[in-house]
Amino acid sequence: MIYSPQAARQAAEYAARALGFSALGVAPADAAQGTHLADWLAAGMHADMAWMERHLPARQNPQLVLPGVRSVIMLTYEYARTDAREVQGRIARYAQGEDYHKLLSAKLADIDETLQLYGGQQRYFTDSGPVSERFFAARAGLGWIGRNGLLVRPKMGSYCFLACVLTTLDLPYDTPMSNHCGKCHRCEQACPTAALQNGCCDARKCISFHTIESKSPTGVVLGDRMYGCDICQEVCPWNTPQQETEIDPHLLMTAPLSRLSAQYLRTLSDDEFERLFAGSPIRRIGLRHLCNNIQQMS
């Protein structure tokens, strides 16, 4: 097959649409990332996530992840915009259904196979590899980095997963868009632990970090947040529904989980926990961590 960069990109776009991705953009792999991430790490805002420091060189240089990489394909995949919990103990919207890592990995494998037909070598990730996904998503014109540190998109907001495909193909690139946060600081003002500062999230204060990544109870008041936190997204004006969005049924919360109280969840046995959260990202924190979260809720 005669290699055409435009044809390869069009094939990737067609496959992405068929697989349920909501948008695709392409950025140059050698785009200058600046010192933002290194400065964030130097300030200790990553808390005890030591793997962030270990992976810094690779995040700043995709050649260390895929030698010969020329393009970074960034994709978005929508998740629920509403809270399905009917009782106390809120769960971050991204974690209400099945584990997105497994769901999207299979879809990215299909895009990889498509690009192989055009002579490309690929590696792909969704929040699972040493790639600065939000940086490349913004560089690929999919949105901008908001003051809450998340990718924000016109009309579509920030309720989406990011996935990336590194490829040796030299694909047509997209143009970044300007930041449209303007003078709005609602996310910073609404954060109950003051974790947001100048577009950075200080994990040491972040409810999401403490309910998911932290290895020990820290005394942070969690409010009604049992797993993760969406406050900075809930108050963002760009997340006011402006466009109908179809959500993959695999990412929707099951009826039993939507109705079981937080206090009931504390009484689960290990086996009951495993059955209830089988296939869920919540499973990986374990029953003890979940019970610690519930205990710290107010």
Secondary structure, DSSP 8 states (H G I E B T S, - for coil): ----HHHHHHHHHHHHHHTT-SEEEEEETT---TTHHHHHHHTTTTTT-HHHHHTHHHHH-GGGTSTT--EEEEEEEE--SS----SSSEE-GGGSSS-HHHHHHHHHHHHHHHHHTTT--EEEESSSSS--HHHHHHHTTS-EE-TTSSEEBTTTBT-EEEEEEEESS------------TT--HHHHH-TT--EETTEE-TTT-HHIIIII-SS------TTEEE---HHHHT-GGGS--S-----GGGS--HHHHHS-HHHHTT--HHHHHHHTTTSGGGGGHHHHHHHHHHH--
